[in-house]
Amino acid sequence: MLQAFLNIWRVKELRNKLLFTLGMLAIYRIGYYIPLPAVDQSALREWAEKASGSAAGNLIAYIGIFTGGALGHSTIFGLGVMPYISASIIFQLLATTLPSLRELQKEGPAGRQKIQEYTRYSTVALCLVQSAFWLQYLQRANLVYPEYQSGFMFWACGLVGLTAGSVFLMWLGEQIDKYGIGNGMSLIITAGIVTRMPEAIHLISQGFSVTGSEDRPYHLDTVIFLITAFVVVVAGAIVITQGQRRIPIQQAKHTRGRRVYGGQRSYLPLRVNHGGVMPIIFASSLMIFPSMVVGYFRSVFPGSGFIGFLDRNLQMEGYLYLVFYVGLIYFFAYFWTTVQFQPDEMATQLRDHGSFIPGLRPGPRTAEYLETVMERITYVGAGFLAVIAVIPTVVASLFNVPFFVSNFLGGTGLLIVVSVMLDLIQRIEANLLMRNYPGFLGAGGGSSRGPRIRSGR
């Protein structure tokens, strides 16, 4: 492992890409602390402490997990890359339903570049809408200095600042894609998640004691369990992220003259977790609104026992919340797989390339088989996502650990970090092996000093 890290710095091109990526992430972290003008940061900090655990506080904490933004601090990067992610998801879904976008995708790089241009314009529009909602909320919560409460400058600076911050992050991610290494948007989100880990470790260390006490509630058993659970969950996330169901593919034989071509056997890999973190993101987004709606009705009808029951059980540790949460994860896992996985198109491509699945007729029968297999493995993948999503809530309620800490044991943030780091390692590995350097897995040929040029006559 150490030798692989040393090999990274021996390859000039790879070293420059890695340093460029780290530089862009450092710029992102600097902008993370630049506040919006006219916002009372001390009042905002007090409001965030009081809102911790409420529906609004959970919404802001959840947005900050997978966007890389700092909405709770009200900085220029408050919206993060969420508008760009939302626009990308919208166009991915539209590309499966609108024939015009589907034709653009089939045109190759030119068509995809056009769709990317539409995505950028949509990102700006979403930034303006989301910025307006957030600024209006700040005004209603009295988190703006009194002299700027009704001023035009607050709205102008706020809209321009939040929109420019998100557009700059979008540009930053595209520069990482072009000149760095790894997926730029995903690395920005991962950087925002990982930087919260030292704060969580500091929180546990402050409350740690060997025997446990009132002011230090985290004893040795709790810390050992947290460390063990973190290692086990990360290992499980890696296994399920890399897990595949391989469908055997046989290539048809072609006889030309006296030679026989084809007849090779290969595999069609189907990912167990085809939807990635998208089912958890969609399910978590929807589960925020029931608690907010029930909380509103409880303020209107404070004496209603039924509304009180719903309010207690629709909180993050409530029974109804967990049941609906798991159900939505299964629903969106199948929904996302249905949108992204096209068995008919895949069967047509296999038939056009002269390949087939042994024992199955090319065409509709192959498509039906692929759809059946995908439904079964999606059930397993959705079950794993449900377990990962529920672990932070269960640990927080059973061991009296803050949700901010237990969130590193599962949920959206952990899956994002694992998938992004696996992708980054695979890209670095490919660069090393391409230059004949041993990679992280010990593969590769030749000496660790790189390729040798053999002179000959």
Secondary structure, 3 states (H helix, E strand, C coil): CHHHHHHHHHCHHHHHHHHHHHHHHHHHHHHCCCECCCECHHHHHHHHHHHCCCHHHHHHHHHHHHHCCCHHHCECCCCCCHHHHHHHHHHHHHHCCCHHHHHHHHCCHHHHHHHHHHHHHHHHHHHHHHHHHHHHHHHHCCCECHHHCCCHHHHHHHHHHHHHHHHHHHHHHHHHHHHCCCCHHHHHHHHHHHCCHHHHHHHHHHCECCCCCCCCCECHHHHHHHHHHHHHHHHHHHHHHHCEEEEEEEECEEEECCEEEECCEEEEEEECCCCCCHHHHHHHHHHHHHHHHHHHHHHHCCCCHHHHHHHHHCCCCCHHHHHHHHHHHHHHHHHHHHHHCCHHHHHHHHHHCCEECCCCCCCHHHHHHHHHHHHHHHHHHHHHHHHHHHHHHHHHHHCCCCHHHHHHHCHHHHHHHHHHHHHHHHHHHHHHHHCCCCCCCCCCCCCCCCCCCCCCC
